């Protein structure tokens, strides 16, 4: 079953290729949605995927790319938005 998660990733997650690496992993796992940097230094993701692939995606988010230092990953379930692909947004939405 497809689920939607809002994911906030805290730590040293900007300037370390987090967004590009996350897109590559999302594309491999079939995760749809987007990722963007937030003004406070966090990274925010809206993700939609089947349960097993979402679990693998969250596991990866807890690690991130080699240069990242993830201190916390917060998730919150939301309503499906039926994204068609996974995009890196250049400007934050907030």
PDB file of N, CA, C and O in Angstrom:
ATOM      1  N   UNK A   1       0.838  -1.188   0.000  1.00  0.00           N
ATOM      2  CA  UNK A   1       0.000   0.000   0.000  1.00  0.00           C
ATOM      3  C   UNK A   1       0.885   1.254   0.000  1.00  0.00           C
ATOM      4  O   UNK A   1       1.843   1.355   0.766  1.00  0.00           O
ATOM      5  N   UNK A   2       0.551   2.176  -0.849  1.00  0.00           N
ATOM      6  CA  UNK A   2       1.320   3.419  -0.956  1.00  0.00           C
ATOM      7  C   UNK A   2       0.998   4.323   0.237  1.00  0.00           C
ATOM      8  O   UNK A   2      -0.163   4.495   0.609  1.00  0.00           O
ATOM      9  N   UNK A   3       2.050   4.894   0.824  1.00  0.00           N
ATOM     10  CA  UNK A   3       1.814   5.869   1.891  1.00  0.00           C
ATOM     11  C   UNK A   3       2.604   7.140   1.621  1.00  0.00           C
ATOM     12  O   UNK A   3       3.577   7.145   0.867  1.00  0.00           O
ATOM     13  N   UNK A   4       2.157   8.221   2.258  1.00  0.00           N
ATOM     14  CA  UNK A   4       2.780   9.538   2.121  1.00  0.00           C
ATOM     15  C   UNK A   4       3.412   9.919   3.453  1.00  0.00           C
ATOM     16  O   UNK A   4       2.769   9.842   4.500  1.00  0.00           O
ATOM     17  N   UNK A   5       4.678  10.329   3.406  1.00  0.00           N
ATOM     18  CA  UNK A   5       5.354  10.818   4.607  1.00  0.00           C
ATOM     19  C   UNK A   5       5.965  12.184   4.346  1.00  0.00           C
ATOM     20  O   UNK A   5       6.561  12.425   3.296  1.00  0.00           O
ATOM     21  N   UNK A   6       5.807  13.077   5.321  1.00  0.00           N
ATOM     22  CA  UNK A   6       6.567  14.324   5.373  1.00  0.00           C
ATOM     23  C   UNK A   6       7.774  14.020   6.256  1.00  0.00           C
ATOM     24  O   UNK A   6       7.620  13.565   7.389  1.00  0.00           O
ATOM     25  N   UNK A   7       8.958  14.268   5.743  1.00  0.00           N
ATOM     26  CA  UNK A   7      10.192  13.882   6.427  1.00  0.00           C
ATOM     27  C   UNK A   7      11.065  15.113   6.622  1.00  0.00           C
ATOM     28  O   UNK A   7      11.361  15.829   5.666  1.00  0.00           O
ATOM     29  N   UNK A   8      11.477  15.358   7.867  1.00  0.00           N
ATOM     30  CA  UNK A   8      12.421  16.435   8.166  1.00  0.00           C
ATOM     31  C   UNK A   8      13.713  15.787   8.644  1.00  0.00           C
ATOM     32  O   UNK A   8      13.710  14.956   9.552  1.00  0.00           O
ATOM     33  N   UNK A   9      14.818  16.181   8.015  1.00  0.00           N
ATOM     34  CA  UNK A   9      16.118  15.615   8.357  1.00  0.00           C
ATOM     35  C   UNK A   9      16.975  16.725   8.935  1.00  0.00           C
ATOM     36  O   UNK A   9      17.176  17.767   8.312  1.00  0.00           O
ATOM     37  N   UNK A  10      17.478  16.480  10.143  1.00  0.00           N
ATOM     38  CA  UNK A  10      18.275  17.469  10.863  1.00  0.00           C
ATOM     39  C   UNK A  10      19.729  17.009  10.940  1.00  0.00           C
ATOM     40  O   UNK A  10      20.024  15.816  10.874  1.00  0.00           O
ATOM     41  N   UNK A  11      20.624  17.975  11.080  1.00  0.00           N
ATOM     42  CA  UNK A  11      22.049  17.680  11.193  1.00  0.00           C
ATOM     43  C   UNK A  11      22.821  18.461  10.149  1.00  0.00           C
ATOM     44  O   UNK A  11      22.369  19.505   9.678  1.00  0.00           O
ATOM     45  N   UNK A  12      23.989  17.947   9.789  1.00  0.00           N
ATOM     46  CA  UNK A  12      24.787  18.568   8.721  1.00  0.00           C
ATOM     47  C   UNK A  12      24.306  17.941   7.413  1.00  0.00           C
ATOM     48  O   UNK A  12      24.859  16.948   6.941  1.00  0.00           O
ATOM     49  N   UNK A  13      23.259  18.549   6.836  1.00  0.00           N
ATOM     50  CA  UNK A  13      22.602  17.941   5.681  1.00  0.00           C
ATOM     51  C   UNK A  13      22.496  18.891   4.487  1.00  0.00           C
ATOM     52  O   UNK A  13      21.912  18.532   3.465  1.00  0.00           O
ATOM     53  N   UNK A  14      23.048  20.083   4.605  1.00  0.00           N
ATOM     54  CA  UNK A  14      23.091  20.994   3.459  1.00  0.00           C
ATOM     55  C   UNK A  14      24.551  21.190   3.056  1.00  0.00           C
ATOM     56  O   UNK A  14      25.447  21.218   3.899  1.00  0.00           O
ATOM     57  N   UNK A  15      24.768  21.325   1.741  1.00  0.00           N
ATOM     58  CA  UNK A  15      26.126  21.497   1.239  1.00  0.00           C
ATOM     59  C   UNK A  15      26.920  20.208   1.199  1.00  0.00           C
ATOM     60  O   UNK A  15      28.147  20.240   1.104  1.00  0.00           O
ATOM     61  N   UNK A  16      26.233  19.061   1.271  1.00  0.00           N
ATOM     62  CA  UNK A  16      26.907  17.757   1.279  1.00  0.00           C
ATOM     63  C   UNK A  16      26.308  16.817   0.229  1.00  0.00           C
ATOM     64  O   UNK A  16      26.431  15.598   0.346  1.00  0.00           O
ATOM     65  N   UNK A  17      25.660  17.379  -0.795  1.00  0.00           N
ATOM     66  CA  UNK A  17      25.006  16.612  -1.871  1.00  0.00           C
ATOM     67  C   UNK A  17      23.857  15.742  -1.373  1.00  0.00           C
ATOM     68  O   UNK A  17      23.547  14.709  -1.968  1.00  0.00           O
ATOM     69  N   UNK A  18      23.228  16.165  -0.281  1.00  0.00           N
ATOM     70  CA  UNK A  18      22.130  15.371   0.280  1.00  0.00           C
ATOM     71  C   UNK A  18      20.963  15.276  -0.698  1.00  0.00           C
ATOM     72  O   UNK A  18      20.413  14.194  -0.905  1.00  0.00           O
ATOM     73  N   UNK A  19      20.581  16.412  -1.304  1.00  0.00           N
ATOM     74  CA  UNK A  19      19.421  16.401  -2.196  1.00  0.00           C
ATOM     75  C   UNK A  19      19.667  15.527  -3.426  1.00  0.00           C
ATOM     76  O   UNK A  19      18.818  14.711  -3.783  1.00  0.00           O
ATOM     77  N   UNK A  20      20.813  15.690  -4.071  1.00  0.00           N
ATOM     78  CA  UNK A  20      21.112  14.903  -5.276  1.00  0.00           C
ATOM     79  C   UNK A  20      21.211  13.418  -4.957  1.00  0.00           C
ATOM     80  O   UNK A  20      20.703  12.586  -5.710  1.00  0.00           O
ATOM     81  N   UNK A  21      21.863  13.078  -3.842  1.00  0.00           N
ATOM     82  CA  UNK A  21      21.986  11.679  -3.447  1.00  0.00           C
ATOM     83  C   UNK A  21      20.621  11.075  -3.121  1.00  0.00           C
ATOM     84  O   UNK A  21      20.340   9.928  -3.466  1.00  0.00           O
ATOM     85  N   UNK A  22      19.787  11.856  -2.457  1.00  0.00           N
ATOM     86  CA  UNK A  22      18.450  11.382  -2.108  1.00  0.00           C
ATOM     87  C   UNK A  22      17.620  11.132  -3.349  1.00  0.00           C
ATOM     88  O   UNK A  22      16.871  10.157  -3.412  1.00  0.00           O
ATOM     89  N   UNK A  23      17.745  12.004  -4.339  1.00  0.00           N
ATOM     90  CA  UNK A  23      17.016  11.794  -5.601  1.00  0.00           C
ATOM     91  C   UNK A  23      17.437  10.484  -6.253  1.00  0.00           C
ATOM     92  O   UNK A  23      16.588   9.731  -6.730  1.00  0.00           O
ATOM     93  N   UNK A  24      18.725  10.205  -6.279  1.00  0.00           N
ATOM     94  CA  UNK A  24      19.219   8.965  -6.892  1.00  0.00           C
ATOM     95  C   UNK A  24      18.645   7.739  -6.174  1.00  0.00           C
ATOM     96  O   UNK A  24      18.230   6.777  -6.819  1.00  0.00           O
ATOM     97  N   UNK A  25      18.624   7.777  -4.856  1.00  0.00           N
ATOM     98  CA  UNK A  25      18.076   6.661  -4.075  1.00  0.00           C
ATOM     99  C   UNK A  25      16.566   6.550  -4.290  1.00  0.00           C
ATOM    100  O   UNK A  25      16.035   5.453  -4.463  1.00  0.00           O
ATOM    101  N   UNK A  26      15.885   7.687  -4.277  1.00  0.00           N
ATOM    102  CA  UNK A  26      14.435   7.690  -4.500  1.00  0.00           C
ATOM    103  C   UNK A  26      14.093   7.093  -5.862  1.00  0.00           C
ATOM    104  O   UNK A  26      13.162   6.297  -5.981  1.00  0.00           O
ATOM    105  N   UNK A  27      14.849   7.481  -6.886  1.00  0.00           N
ATOM    106  CA  UNK A  27      14.610   6.955  -8.235  1.00  0.00           C
ATOM    107  C   UNK A  27      14.826   5.440  -8.274  1.00  0.00           C
ATOM    108  O   UNK A  27      14.064   4.724  -8.922  1.00  0.00           O
ATOM    109  N   UNK A  28      15.849   4.956  -7.592  1.00  0.00           N
ATOM    110  CA  UNK A  28      16.120   3.513  -7.547  1.00  0.00           C
ATOM    111  C   UNK A  28      14.995   2.751  -6.859  1.00  0.00           C
ATOM    112  O   UNK A  28      14.634   1.651  -7.278  1.00  0.00           O
ATOM    113  N   UNK A  29      14.439   3.344  -5.795  1.00  0.00           N
ATOM    114  CA  UNK A  29      13.413   2.662  -4.995  1.00  0.00           C
ATOM    115  C   UNK A  29      11.997   2.925  -5.496  1.00  0.00           C
ATOM    116  O   UNK A  29      11.047   2.310  -5.010  1.00  0.00           O
ATOM    117  N   UNK A  30      11.844   3.820  -6.450  1.00  0.00           N
ATOM    118  CA  UNK A  30      10.501   4.151  -6.938  1.00  0.00           C
ATOM    119  C   UNK A  30       9.745   5.082  -6.016  1.00  0.00           C
ATOM    120  O   UNK A  30       8.514   5.112  -6.032  1.00  0.00           O
ATOM    121  N   UNK A  31      10.478   5.853  -5.202  1.00  0.00           N
ATOM    122  CA  UNK A  31       9.856   6.830  -4.308  1.00  0.00           C
ATOM    123  C   UNK A  31       9.531   8.082  -5.114  1.00  0.00           C
ATOM    124  O   UNK A  31      10.358   8.551  -5.896  1.00  0.00           O
ATOM    125  N   UNK A  32       8.336   8.621  -4.928  1.00  0.00           N
ATOM    126  CA  UNK A  32       7.903   9.836  -5.625  1.00  0.00           C
ATOM    127  C   UNK A  32       7.782  10.974  -4.611  1.00  0.00           C
ATOM    128  O   UNK A  32       7.564  10.734  -3.423  1.00  0.00           O
ATOM    129  N   UNK A  33       7.927  12.226  -5.091  1.00  0.00           N
ATOM    130  CA  UNK A  33       7.776  13.383  -4.208  1.00  0.00           C
ATOM    131  C   UNK A  33       8.815  14.437  -4.522  1.00  0.00           C
ATOM    132  O   UNK A  33       9.149  14.665  -5.684  1.00  0.00           O
ATOM    133  N   UNK A  34       9.330  15.086  -3.475  1.00  0.00           N
ATOM    134  CA  UNK A  34      10.354  16.116  -3.673  1.00  0.00           C
ATOM    135  C   UNK A  34      11.199  16.277  -2.415  1.00  0.00           C
ATOM    136  O   UNK A  34      10.837  15.816  -1.332  1.00  0.00           O
ATOM    137  N   UNK A  35      12.340  16.948  -2.594  1.00  0.00           N
ATOM    138  CA  UNK A  35      13.240  17.284  -1.491  1.00  0.00           C
ATOM    139  C   UNK A  35      13.670  18.734  -1.658  1.00  0.00           C
ATOM    140  O   UNK A  35      13.873  19.202  -2.779  1.00  0.00           O
ATOM    141  N   UNK A  36      13.810  19.444  -0.544  1.00  0.00           N
ATOM    142  CA  UNK A  36      14.251  20.836  -0.602  1.00  0.00           C
ATOM    143  C   UNK A  36      15.020  21.197   0.677  1.00  0.00           C
ATOM    144  O   UNK A  36      14.790  20.620   1.739  1.00  0.00           O
ATOM    145  N   UNK A  37      15.932  22.159   0.550  1.00  0.00           N
ATOM    146  CA  UNK A  37      16.616  22.707   1.722  1.00  0.00           C
ATOM    147  C   UNK A  37      15.691  23.693   2.421  1.00  0.00           C
ATOM    148  O   UNK A  37      14.921  24.403   1.774  1.00  0.00           O
ATOM    149  N   UNK A  38      15.771  23.730   3.735  1.00  0.00           N
ATOM    150  CA  UNK A  38      14.990  24.673   4.525  1.00  0.00           C
ATOM    151  C   UNK A  38      15.915  25.777   5.045  1.00  0.00           C
ATOM    152  O   UNK A  38      17.113  25.555   5.216  1.00  0.00           O
ATOM    153  N   UNK A  39      15.356  26.972   5.298  1.00  0.00           N
ATOM    154  CA  UNK A  39      16.183  28.090   5.775  1.00  0.00           C
ATOM    155  C   UNK A  39      16.905  27.802   7.098  1.00  0.00           C
ATOM    156  O   UNK A  39      17.955  28.388   7.359  1.00  0.00           O
ATOM    157  N   UNK A  40      16.365  26.920   7.928  1.00  0.00           N
ATOM    158  CA  UNK A  40      16.975  26.636   9.235  1.00  0.00           C
ATOM    159  C   UNK A  40      18.097  25.595   9.169  1.00  0.00           C
ATOM    160  O   UNK A  40      18.657  25.217  10.197  1.00  0.00           O
ATOM    161  N   UNK A  41      18.425  25.131   7.947  1.00  0.00           N
ATOM    162  CA  UNK A  41      19.503  24.159   7.797  1.00  0.00           C
ATOM    163  C   UNK A  41      19.041  22.726   7.677  1.00  0.00           C
ATOM    164  O   UNK A  41      19.847  21.841   7.389  1.00  0.00           O
ATOM    165  N   UNK A  42      17.748  22.474   7.894  1.00  0.00           N
ATOM    166  CA  UNK A  42      17.200  21.131   7.739  1.00  0.00           C
ATOM    167  C   UNK A  42      16.946  20.843   6.264  1.00  0.00           C
ATOM    168  O   UNK A  42      17.011  21.740   5.424  1.00  0.00           O
ATOM    169  N   UNK A  43      16.660  19.592   5.964  1.00  0.00           N
ATOM    170  CA  UNK A  43      16.192  19.180   4.647  1.00  0.00           C
ATOM    171  C   UNK A  43      14.781  18.630   4.836  1.00  0.00           C
ATOM    172  O   UNK A  43      14.521  17.888   5.783  1.00  0.00           O
ATOM    173  N   UNK A  44      13.868  18.999   3.928  1.00  0.00           N
ATOM    174  CA  UNK A  44      12.475  18.545   4.007  1.00  0.00           C
ATOM    175  C   UNK A  44      12.135  17.718   2.766  1.00  0.00           C
ATOM    176  O   UNK A  44      12.478  18.084   1.642  1.00  0.00           O
ATOM    177  N   UNK A  45      11.456  16.598   2.998  1.00  0.00           N
ATOM    178  CA  UNK A  45      11.062  15.697   1.918  1.00  0.00           C
ATOM    179  C   UNK A  45       9.582  15.379   2.052  1.00  0.00           C
ATOM    180  O   UNK A  45       9.091  15.124   3.152  1.00  0.00           O
ATOM    181  N   UNK A  46       8.873  15.394   0.929  1.00  0.00           N
ATOM    182  CA  UNK A  46       7.565  14.755   0.854  1.00  0.00           C
ATOM    183  C   UNK A  46       7.787  13.527  -0.001  1.00  0.00           C
ATOM    184  O   UNK A  46       8.254  13.628  -1.136  1.00  0.00           O
ATOM    185  N   UNK A  47       7.451  12.352   0.547  1.00  0.00           N
ATOM    186  CA  UNK A  47       7.734  11.099  -0.149  1.00  0.00           C
ATOM    187  C   UNK A  47       6.513  10.208  -0.172  1.00  0.00           C
ATOM    188  O   UNK A  47       5.755  10.140   0.795  1.00  0.00           O
ATOM    189  N   UNK A  48       6.331   9.518  -1.300  1.00  0.00           N
ATOM    190  CA  UNK A  48       5.255   8.540  -1.446  1.00  0.00           C
ATOM    191  C   UNK A  48       5.837   7.267  -2.040  1.00  0.00           C
ATOM    192  O   UNK A  48       6.521   7.295  -3.064  1.00  0.00           O
ATOM    193  N   UNK A  49       5.550   6.144  -1.376  1.00  0.00           N
ATOM    194  CA  UNK A  49       6.069   4.862  -1.847  1.00  0.00           C
ATOM    195  C   UNK A  49       5.326   3.728  -1.151  1.00  0.00           C
ATOM    196  O   UNK A  49       4.626   3.928  -0.159  1.00  0.00           O
ATOM    197  N   UNK A  50       5.501   2.545  -1.699  1.00  0.00           N
ATOM    198  CA  UNK A  50       4.999   1.331  -1.069  1.00  0.00           C
ATOM    199  C   UNK A  50       5.753   1.120   0.247  1.00  0.00           C
ATOM    200  O   UNK A  50       6.921   1.492   0.361  1.00  0.00           O
ATOM    201  N   UNK A  51       5.093   0.532   1.225  1.00  0.00           N
ATOM    202  CA  UNK A  51       5.636   0.397   2.575  1.00  0.00           C
ATOM    203  C   UNK A  51       7.064  -0.090   2.668  1.00  0.00           C
ATOM    204  O   UNK A  51       7.879   0.521   3.359  1.00  0.00           O
ATOM    205  N   UNK A  52       7.388  -1.183   1.984  1.00  0.00           N
ATOM    206  CA  UNK A  52       8.731  -1.763   2.043  1.00  0.00           C
ATOM    207  C   UNK A  52       9.768  -0.802   1.471  1.00  0.00           C
ATOM    208  O   UNK A  52      10.849  -0.647   2.041  1.00  0.00           O
ATOM    209  N   UNK A  53       9.448  -0.154   0.348  1.00  0.00           N
ATOM    210  CA  UNK A  53      10.390   0.781  -0.257  1.00  0.00           C
ATOM    211  C   UNK A  53      10.505   2.057   0.569  1.00  0.00           C
ATOM    212  O   UNK A  53      11.575   2.662   0.633  1.00  0.00           O
ATOM    213  N   UNK A  54       9.413   2.464   1.199  1.00  0.00           N
ATOM    214  CA  UNK A  54       9.461   3.630   2.079  1.00  0.00           C
ATOM    215  C   UNK A  54      10.378   3.343   3.267  1.00  0.00           C
ATOM    216  O   UNK A  54      11.158   4.205   3.671  1.00  0.00           O
ATOM    217  N   UNK A  55      10.287   2.148   3.823  1.00  0.00           N
ATOM    218  CA  UNK A  55      11.161   1.777   4.946  1.00  0.00           C
ATOM    219  C   UNK A  55      12.630   1.838   4.538  1.00  0.00           C
ATOM    220  O   UNK A  55      13.467   2.327   5.297  1.00  0.00           O
ATOM    221  N   UNK A  56      12.943   1.344   3.346  1.00  0.00           N
ATOM    222  CA  UNK A  56      14.320   1.382   2.856  1.00  0.00           C
ATOM    223  C   UNK A  56      14.770   2.828   2.641  1.00  0.00           C
ATOM    224  O   UNK A  56      15.917   3.178   2.922  1.00  0.00           O
ATOM    225  N   UNK A  57      13.857   3.661   2.141  1.00  0.00           N
ATOM    226  CA  UNK A  57      14.158   5.078   1.910  1.00  0.00           C
ATOM    227  C   UNK A  57      14.450   5.796   3.235  1.00  0.00           C
ATOM    228  O   UNK A  57      15.411   6.558   3.337  1.00  0.00           O
ATOM    229  N   UNK A  58      13.611   5.544   4.243  1.00  0.00           N
ATOM    230  CA  UNK A  58      13.823   6.154   5.566  1.00  0.00           C
ATOM    231  C   UNK A  58      15.149   5.693   6.163  1.00  0.00           C
ATOM    232  O   UNK A  58      15.875   6.490   6.758  1.00  0.00           O
ATOM    233  N   UNK A  59      15.466   4.413   6.006  1.00  0.00           N
ATOM    234  CA  UNK A  59      16.764   3.912   6.482  1.00  0.00           C
ATOM    235  C   UNK A  59      17.903   4.702   5.839  1.00  0.00           C
ATOM    236  O   UNK A  59      18.856   5.094   6.512  1.00  0.00           O
ATOM    237  N   UNK A  60      17.792   4.933   4.520  1.00  0.00           N
ATOM    238  CA  UNK A  60      18.837   5.692   3.837  1.00  0.00           C
ATOM    239  C   UNK A  60      18.885   7.132   4.349  1.00  0.00           C
ATOM    240  O   UNK A  60      19.970   7.682   4.536  1.00  0.00           O
ATOM    241  N   UNK A  61      17.732   7.746   4.576  1.00  0.00           N
ATOM    242  CA  UNK A  61      17.689   9.128   5.069  1.00  0.00           C
ATOM    243  C   UNK A  61      18.400   9.268   6.416  1.00  0.00           C
ATOM    244  O   UNK A  61      18.950  10.327   6.720  1.00  0.00           O
ATOM    245  N   UNK A  62      18.390   8.214   7.217  1.00  0.00           N
ATOM    246  CA  UNK A  62      19.079   8.240   8.505  1.00  0.00           C
ATOM    247  C   UNK A  62      20.598   8.235   8.348  1.00  0.00           C
ATOM    248  O   UNK A  62      21.320   8.594   9.278  1.00  0.00           O
ATOM    249  N   UNK A  63      21.079   7.831   7.184  1.00  0.00           N
ATOM    250  CA  UNK A  63      22.522   7.810   6.905  1.00  0.00           C
ATOM    251  C   UNK A  63      22.924   8.994   6.039  1.00  0.00           C
ATOM    252  O   UNK A  63      23.810   9.767   6.402  1.00  0.00           O
ATOM    253  N   UNK A  64      22.262   9.133   4.880  1.00  0.00           N
ATOM    254  CA  UNK A  64      22.605  10.183   3.935  1.00  0.00           C
ATOM    255  C   UNK A  64      23.911   9.893   3.232  1.00  0.00           C
ATOM    256  O   UNK A  64      24.497   8.827   3.424  1.00  0.00           O
ATOM    257  N   UNK A  65      24.378  10.830   2.418  1.00  0.00           N
ATOM    258  CA  UNK A  65      25.663  10.649   1.731  1.00  0.00           C
ATOM    259  C   UNK A  65      26.821  10.709   2.730  1.00  0.00           C
ATOM    260  O   UNK A  65      26.645  11.103   3.883  1.00  0.00           O
ATOM    261  N   UNK A  66      28.006  10.312   2.266  1.00  0.00           N
ATOM    262  CA  UNK A  66      29.173  10.197   3.155  1.00  0.00           C
ATOM    263  C   UNK A  66      29.475  11.456   3.958  1.00  0.00           C
ATOM    264  O   UNK A  66      29.812  11.365   5.138  1.00  0.00           O
ATOM    265  N   UNK A  67      29.358  12.636   3.336  1.00  0.00           N
ATOM    266  CA  UNK A  67      29.733  13.886   4.010  1.00  0.00           C
ATOM    267  C   UNK A  67      28.667  14.375   4.995  1.00  0.00           C
ATOM    268  O   UNK A  67      28.933  15.269   5.798  1.00  0.00           O
ATOM    269  N   UNK A  68      27.470  13.798   4.939  1.00  0.00           N
ATOM    270  CA  UNK A  68      26.380  14.239   5.822  1.00  0.00           C
ATOM    271  C   UNK A  68      26.542  13.666   7.225  1.00  0.00           C
ATOM    272  O   UNK A  68      27.146  12.612   7.423  1.00  0.00           O
ATOM    273  N   UNK A  69      25.989  14.386   8.186  1.00  0.00           N
ATOM    274  CA  UNK A  69      25.927  13.915   9.572  1.00  0.00           C
ATOM    275  C   UNK A  69      24.483  14.112  10.039  1.00  0.00           C
ATOM    276  O   UNK A  69      24.111  15.189  10.506  1.00  0.00           O
ATOM    277  N   UNK A  70      23.685  13.065   9.907  1.00  0.00           N
ATOM    278  CA  UNK A  70      22.268  13.136  10.258  1.00  0.00           C
ATOM    279  C   UNK A  70      22.123  12.965  11.763  1.00  0.00           C
ATOM    280  O   UNK A  70      22.587  11.978  12.332  1.00  0.00           O
ATOM    281  N   UNK A  71      21.469  13.945  12.410  1.00  0.00           N
ATOM    282  CA  UNK A  71      21.265  13.853  13.858  1.00  0.00           C
ATOM    283  C   UNK A  71      19.857  13.373  14.206  1.00  0.00           C
ATOM    284  O   UNK A  71      19.645  12.777  15.262  1.00  0.00           O
ATOM    285  N   UNK A  72      18.887  13.634  13.308  1.00  0.00           N
ATOM    286  CA  UNK A  72      17.509  13.255  13.607  1.00  0.00           C
ATOM    287  C   UNK A  72      16.697  13.211  12.317  1.00  0.00           C
ATOM    288  O   UNK A  72      16.890  14.030  11.419  1.00  0.00           O
ATOM    289  N   UNK A  73      15.786  12.243  12.237  1.00  0.00           N
ATOM    290  CA  UNK A  73      14.838  12.150  11.122  1.00  0.00           C
ATOM    291  C   UNK A  73      13.436  12.091  11.714  1.00  0.00           C
ATOM    292  O   UNK A  73      13.094  11.159  12.441  1.00  0.00           O
ATOM    293  N   UNK A  74      12.631  13.097  11.391  1.00  0.00           N
ATOM    294  CA  UNK A  74      11.254  13.164  11.882  1.00  0.00           C
ATOM    295  C   UNK A  74      10.309  12.834  10.728  1.00  0.00           C
ATOM    296  O   UNK A  74      10.469  13.359   9.627  1.00  0.00           O
ATOM    297  N   UNK A  75       9.325  11.966  10.976  1.00  0.00           N
ATOM    298  CA  UNK A  75       8.368  11.621   9.932  1.00  0.00           C
ATOM    299  C   UNK A  75       6.946  11.862  10.430  1.00  0.00           C
ATOM    300  O   UNK A  75       6.639  11.716  11.613  1.00  0.00           O
ATOM    301  N   UNK A  76       6.097  12.236   9.485  1.00  0.00           N
ATOM    302  CA  UNK A  76       4.697  12.479   9.792  1.00  0.00           C
ATOM    303  C   UNK A  76       3.873  12.030   8.590  1.00  0.00           C
ATOM    304  O   UNK A  76       4.115  12.467   7.465  1.00  0.00           O
ATOM    305  N   UNK A  77       2.890  11.147   8.838  1.00  0.00           N
ATOM    306  CA  UNK A  77       2.058  10.669   7.736  1.00  0.00           C
ATOM    307  C   UNK A  77       1.118  11.756   7.257  1.00  0.00           C
ATOM    308  O   UNK A  77       0.614  12.554   8.047  1.00  0.00           O
ATOM    309  N   UNK A  78       0.887  11.779   5.955  1.00  0.00           N
ATOM    310  CA  UNK A  78      -0.011  12.759   5.359  1.00  0.00           C
ATOM    311  C   UNK A  78      -0.864  12.117   4.282  1.00  0.00           C
ATOM    312  O   UNK A  78      -0.821  10.906   4.070  1.00  0.00           O
ATOM    313  N   UNK A  79      -1.638  12.952   3.609  1.00  0.00           N
ATOM    314  CA  UNK A  79      -2.506  12.468   2.539  1.00  0.00           C
ATOM    315  C   UNK A  79      -1.722  12.278   1.257  1.00  0.00           C
ATOM    316  O   UNK A  79      -0.814  13.051   0.953  1.00  0.00           O
ATOM    317  N   UNK A  80      -2.075  11.252   0.510  1.00  0.00           N
ATOM    318  CA  UNK A  80      -1.432  11.008  -0.780  1.00  0.00           C
ATOM    319  C   UNK A  80      -1.669  12.172  -1.731  1.00  0.00           C
ATOM    320  O   UNK A  80      -2.772  12.713  -1.816  1.00  0.00           O
ATOM    321  N   UNK A  81      -0.616  12.545  -2.440  1.00  0.00           N
ATOM    322  CA  UNK A  81      -0.722  13.610  -3.434  1.00  0.00           C
ATOM    323  C   UNK A  81      -0.459  13.082  -4.838  1.00  0.00           C
ATOM    324  O   UNK A  81      -0.547  13.827  -5.814  1.00  0.00           O
ATOM    325  N   UNK A  82      -0.134  11.790  -4.938  1.00  0.00           N
ATOM    326  CA  UNK A  82       0.071  11.116  -6.229  1.00  0.00           C
ATOM    327  C   UNK A  82       1.118  11.804  -7.105  1.00  0.00           C
ATOM    328  O   UNK A  82       0.863  12.124  -8.266  1.00  0.00           O
ATOM    329  N   UNK A  83       2.300  12.024  -6.527  1.00  0.00           N
ATOM    330  CA  UNK A  83       3.411  12.581  -7.296  1.00  0.00           C
ATOM    331  C   UNK A  83       3.766  11.624  -8.431  1.00  0.00           C
ATOM    332  O   UNK A  83       3.594  10.411  -8.313  1.00  0.00           O
ATOM    333  N   UNK A  84       4.264  12.190  -9.533  1.00  0.00           N
ATOM    334  CA  UNK A  84       4.623  11.381 -10.701  1.00  0.00           C
ATOM    335  C   UNK A  84       6.100  10.999 -10.706  1.00  0.00           C
ATOM    336  O   UNK A  84       6.478  10.006 -11.328  1.00  0.00           O
ATOM    337  N   UNK A  85       6.939  11.778 -10.021  1.00  0.00           N
ATOM    338  CA  UNK A  85       8.374  11.502  -9.985  1.00  0.00           C
ATOM    339  C   UNK A  85       8.953  12.099  -8.706  1.00  0.00           C
ATOM    340  O   UNK A  85       8.204  12.558  -7.844  1.00  0.00           O
ATOM    341  N   UNK A  86      10.273  12.098  -8.576  1.00  0.00           N
ATOM    342  CA  UNK A  86      10.940  12.687  -7.416  1.00  0.00           C
ATOM    343  C   UNK A  86      11.788  13.850  -7.914  1.00  0.00           C
ATOM    344  O   UNK A  86      12.623  13.682  -8.803  1.00  0.00           O
ATOM    345  N   UNK A  87      11.570  15.028  -7.340  1.00  0.00           N
ATOM    346  CA  UNK A  87      12.243  16.237  -7.806  1.00  0.00           C
ATOM    347  C   UNK A  87      13.060  16.883  -6.695  1.00  0.00           C
ATOM    348  O   UNK A  87      12.722  16.792  -5.515  1.00  0.00           O
ATOM    349  N   UNK A  88      14.144  17.537  -7.102  1.00  0.00           N
ATOM    350  CA  UNK A  88      14.936  18.381  -6.212  1.00  0.00           C
ATOM    351  C   UNK A  88      14.460  19.809  -6.437  1.00  0.00           C
ATOM    352  O   UNK A  88      14.595  20.346  -7.537  1.00  0.00           O
ATOM    353  N   UNK A  89      13.905  20.424  -5.399  1.00  0.00           N
ATOM    354  CA  UNK A  89      13.454  21.820  -5.503  1.00  0.00           C
ATOM    355  C   UNK A  89      14.578  22.731  -5.055  1.00  0.00           C
ATOM    356  O   UNK A  89      15.210  22.489  -4.027  1.00  0.00           O
ATOM    357  N   UNK A  90      14.827  23.771  -5.819  1.00  0.00           N
ATOM    358  CA  UNK A  90      15.922  24.697  -5.523  1.00  0.00           C
ATOM    359  C   UNK A  90      15.577  25.689  -4.425  1.00  0.00           C
ATOM    360  O   UNK A  90      16.453  26.106  -3.668  1.00  0.00           O
ATOM    361  N   UNK A  91      14.300  26.075  -4.331  1.00  0.00           N
ATOM    362  CA  UNK A  91      13.874  27.042  -3.315  1.00  0.00           C
ATOM    363  C   UNK A  91      12.967  26.330  -2.317  1.00  0.00           C
ATOM    364  O   UNK A  91      12.150  25.494  -2.702  1.00  0.00           O
ATOM    365  N   UNK A  92      13.111  26.660  -1.043  1.00  0.00           N
ATOM    366  CA  UNK A  92      12.243  26.043  -0.045  1.00  0.00           C
ATOM    367  C   UNK A  92      10.816  26.581  -0.203  1.00  0.00           C
ATOM    368  O   UNK A  92      10.595  27.679  -0.713  1.00  0.00           O
ATOM    369  N   UNK A  93       9.875  25.783   0.244  1.00  0.00           N
ATOM    370  CA  UNK A  93       8.466  26.149   0.124  1.00  0.00           C
ATOM    371  C   UNK A  93       7.985  26.980   1.299  1.00  0.00           C
ATOM    372  O   UNK A  93       6.869  27.499   1.287  1.00  0.00           O
ATOM    373  N   UNK A  94       8.838  27.108   2.319  1.00  0.00           N
ATOM    374  CA  UNK A  94       8.375  27.824   3.523  1.00  0.00           C
ATOM    375  C   UNK A  94       9.220  29.045   3.757  1.00  0.00           C
ATOM    376  O   UNK A  94       8.991  29.779   4.718  1.00  0.00           O
TER     377      UNK A  94
END
